[in-house]
Amino acid sequence: MGLPKCKDITRMVLEGEERRLGQTEQLLIRAHYLICKGCTNFGKQVELMRKASAQWRSYSGE
């Protein structure tokens, strides 16, 4: 079994927003990020959106 394709990685990254990923999934994502700049950028964008949403929710709650 090789590394998952980009399609699988993006699915796992997005699922990680809804649930805690298992260690194997986390490892596969990290390994894929070492060879794929596109997926690395996608992961950073998802993280940025998560942080921005959290800040917006805390700001709008004041």
C-alpha positions in Angstrom: 0.0 0.0 0.0 1.4 3.4 -1.0 0.6 6.8 0.1 -3.0 8.0 -0.4 -3.8 10.2 -3.4 -4.4 14.0 -3.0 -8.2 13.4 -3.2 -7.9 11.0 -0.2 -5.7 13.5 1.8 -8.0 16.4 1.3 -11.0 14.2 2.4 -9.1 13.2 5.6 -8.0 16.8 6.3 -11.7 17.9 6.1 -12.9 15.0 8.2 -10.3 16.1 10.7 -12.4 19.2 11.2 -15.4 17.0 12.3 -13.7 14.3 14.3 -10.4 13.3 15.8 -8.2 11.5 13.2 -6.5 8.3 14.1 -2.8 8.0 14.4 -2.5 6.2 11.1 -4.5 8.9 9.3 -2.4 11.7 10.9 0.8 9.8 9.8 -0.4 9.4 6.2 -1.3 13.1 6.0 2.1 14.1 7.3 4.0 11.7 5.0 2.0 13.0 2.0 2.7 16.6 3.0 6.4 15.8 2.6 6.0 15.1 -1.1 3.0 17.3 -2.1 3.1 21.1 -1.8 -0.5 21.4 -3.0 -1.9 19.3 -0.2 0.4 21.1 2.3 -1.0 24.4 1.2 -4.6 23.0 1.4 -3.9 21.9 5.0 -2.6 25.4 5.9 -5.7 27.0 4.3 -8.0 24.7 6.3 -6.1 25.6 9.5 -6.3 29.3 8.7 -10.1 29.1 8.2 -10.5 27.2 11.4 -8.6 29.9 13.4 -10.4 32.7 11.6 -13.8 31.2 12.4 -12.9 30.8 16.0 -11.8 34.4 16.2 -14.9 35.6 14.5 -17.1 33.6 16.9 -15.3 35.0 19.9 -15.5 38.5 18.5 -19.2 38.4 17.6 -19.9 37.0 21.1 -18.8 40.2 22.9 
